[in-house]
Each structure stands twice: as structure tokens, then as C-alpha cells.
Amino acid sequence: MSTFDVATSPAVPARHWINAQWAQSEVTGQSINPSNGEVVGYYHDGGAVEAVAAIAAASAAFVAGEWAREVDLRARAISQIADGIEARTHELASMISQENGKLLWQSTFEVTTAVQWLRYNAAACLISSDVGRHADIGPDVHFRSSPEPLGVAGIITPWNAPITLTARALGPALAAGCTAVVKMPAQTALTNALFSEIIAQCSALPAGVVNVFTESGSGGAELMVSSSDVAVISYTGSTAVGRKIVESSAATLKRLNLELGGKTPLILLDDADLDAAIPTVVSAATMLNGQFCVTGSRVLAHRAIAGEVRTRLSEALAAVQPGPSDDPASQIGPLIDRASAERVNRLVEAALAHAVPLVRGGLIAEGPLAGGAFYRPTLLEVERLDIPVVQEEIFGPVQTFEVFDSDAEAIHRANATEYGLGAAVFTRSPDRARAMGRELQAAGVWINTWGLLNEKFEQGGYKASSNGGFLCGPRALEQFQQIKVYGELATLGSAHGSLDT
């Protein structure tokens, strides 16, 4: 049975899931549909009180030991979560689109991606979670290492992909043997509650292993970061908040896994196939309505093709049709809220002092979409690299257009921000693209595509886009583990002191 029914009883607030029980808060909030400004439903708005209870529950579950010891139990539980999400794909996707404005097909893709990532972690749990190294170092001397879970994992997820990004961190945390406190965003509160229902229905999960709460503020998250009872924080969000987390957690010396902002350059070399590249560049600007850490917000075109790229890209972006997230005819949905749309508009207005507007999209203030948070795609031609529209993460469908004369200049321009999540190179020469990729300061380099991700390969960031961790691929579990090393003597008294040879 559902904890709430938006269709028939929207006044019943969605609740938190803490220590295998439904929990309420003194304060409630509204979830707003950014497509039309209407209320989707209500939720209990958590904070420090809920964080304290969730940390206590997760700590007790970890100390109990069963979860950390039983690999088969962990794999079974993660698989159950994946099955539960898959069974409610349509329901989850519909709610994501209502709450964060993502087009329905993109929300569906988000949910199916979460299922794939969780199943990968269920398998990884069985294959590698307790596997260490061992070696005979000398006569009668044997060394072996054993990965062990860190303890309670604090997971802080954003609103732009609440199910996928929660699963991406929760999967390896659980596979490693950690228990978890998941702080989810208020913008997707009803989606969070559906996810919590799935957790509640997983019979293999012991009480307190996974705790989920929603908050509109930051009090609960701040407590998680500063608590000595939380051994590791996994945060996905802005670089500015990531820096605050580093400062606030310093006294505890806890492990941090931070995936932060991005400013992805899309580099079109002089031999690029524009028939294939232009649609990809448009998708890179409009996917998730431009609210994606790897949004292709910078277009760099070789001067030999710049004129054609300028014309074709301008026409393509101007033709993108905004509309409600549940309308199959919509090609881009709204931003998360009106305040975000107005923030993007202010940034664009300020940029016009240094930019030529090739496509001046902007806020939609009239007509049937005026009640939503819509922002039409915008393309600004710039030369300077030291202006905010080039340097700052915009989180909206805004691209800058830059011209370069050589591969070396393209690399210089592409690397000229503090971010290093992704970059894309479009060319008919794979060798040229790979050579350029080696010089690009980005953790992910796409060749003749953009946004291609896979759960079997690491996803990280260079520079201010990450602190160096991975939440995907075979090394993901390591973010939530520590290593214990055993040195053993086969015969008592057969060796003395330190053996370091």
C-alpha cells in the first residue's frame, strides 16, 4: 500500500523512512510542478531532528554486524531494490517529470539506468566486496589484505536525477557493507517517498540499514557532514557546496566522495561531420532542460567551419519547442523553478555586455507556458574567456559559441575553466580526437558523441569537478571501504621484528 496517493489524496504529506518506520516532521511543504506552477502534493520537511534519528539507526544497524558480514544478504537486498524500482518504472518516471520538469522519456531513462547500476553493484558485491590480496613475503611469513566497510555512509543527492544519482551512490555503499543515511531534495519530495516505499518493501534489508529523509533546507545535511558517526559522505551537486562540505567535515577527517560542477566543451574540428554533430550539440544543451552536470554549455568551432556551425546551430536551437514535461511534443521542459529561470536570465543579461546573441531565447512570460519555469535555448558568441557565462556553471539551456584556429588553441580554450567533468570532440579522425583527448583536462572524453555513460566504467572529475572518487565501475566500492592488512607467521617465533623486504 502506498504511503500517499497524489491522485486521490494530495493533502496527505509524504513521509520519511527512518529505522524501518515512517516518520513525520513538524513542518510540511509543497511540491510544485514547474511545468505549470501547480501543487503536485505535500511532504514532511525534515532537518536536523531526522538526521540525528537516521544516523542513530544506521549506526546501530552497522554495529549489529549482520549487514557488514553477509555478502549474500547485501547482494539480495540490492537486487530487491532494483526489482522494486523496475516494477514501478512508469510511476516513478511520471512523478519525476511532474516534480522536476524532465521530459517523460528522459525520466523513464533515468529510472531504467538506476536499475542497471544497482544490478551491477549487486554483482560487484558478490565478486569483489571481500576480496583482498595475499602473498608469501618470506619464509613462514604471509601477508593478506581485507577490505572492510567504513561504517555509516551519508548520501546527499540532487533534484535533477534523484533516482539515478541516489542509486549510483547507494548501490556501492551497500555493496561495500556500509549502512546509509540518504538526504534527498525537497524539489522531488514525492519521488523520494516512492523510492522510500520501495526500500520499505525490501524484505532483505535489516532495520536501519537504509534511512531516507527529505529536507528543503540544509540543517540535516550539515549535521551529516559534521557528525563523527558518519564515516563517509557522498555528495553530488555544486562545487560551491562541495567546498563547504570539505571545510565542515575537516574536524572528523571523514572520507569524502564529491561529484561537483561541470562546464563541458564541445569541440568541432574542421573535419567534423556536421550532419551528425549539430543534433548532438543541441541535445547536449537541452537534455534535462540544461540542468545536467555535463551539459554541453560551450561550443568551440574551428574557424574553417565556424560560419556553417553558427548558422546551423542557431537554426536548430531556435526551433526547439518548449512544453510541459508530460507532452510528447515537447522538446525541452521547464527549469526546476521560476527562481532558477530568473537566475539564468540574469546571467545571460549580464553576458550581453561581452557577447553577441546568436539565439536570444529567454524566459517565457506570456501564453500557455507562462505559469511554468520555462527558458528558451540561448546561444551567445563570445571571445573572452574571463567572463561569468564562460566560467560559471549555468544550469540552463545556454551555450556559448567560440571560434579557434588550431587544435592547440581549442585545447587551451577548453581547459580554461576550473571544471573537468567532461569534454567532447567531433572529427572524422579518431587518432586526432584521441590525441586531443590526452590533453583535455576532463575525466570523460566523448568522441563524436556526448553524455555516453556506462555503469561498468568510472565516472569522475578533474580539477574542481571532483575530489577524485568514483561511483561507477569496479573501483566504486573502494569509496566506501578501508583496508585492513594481516601479517602472519606460520611458526611462532620463526621471525622477529619488522619484515619489509
Secondary structure, DSSP 8 states (H G I E B T S, - for coil): --S--TTT-TTS-B-EEETTEEE--S-EEEEE-TTT--EEEEEE---HHHHHHHHHHHHHHHHH-HHHH-HHHHHHHHHHHHHHHHHTHHHHHHHHHHHH---HHHHHHHHHHHHHHHHHHHHHHHHHTT---EEEEETTEEEEEEEEE-SEEEEE--SSSHHHHHHHHHHHHHHHT-EEEEEEEGGGHHHHHHHHHHHHT-TTS-TTSEEEEEESSSHHHHHHHH-TT--EEEEES-HHHHHHHHHHHGGGT-EEEEE-----EEEE-TT--HHHHHHHHHHHHHGGGG-STT---EEEEEHHHHHHHHHHHHHHHHT--B--TT-TT-SB---SSHHHHHHHHHHHHHHTTTEEEEE--EE--SSTTTTS--EE-EEEEE--SSSHHHHS---SSEEEEEEESSHHHHHHHHT-SSEESEEEEE-S-HHHHHHHHHHS--SEEEES-S----TTS----EETTBSS--SSSTTGGGGGEEEEEEEEESSTTS--S----
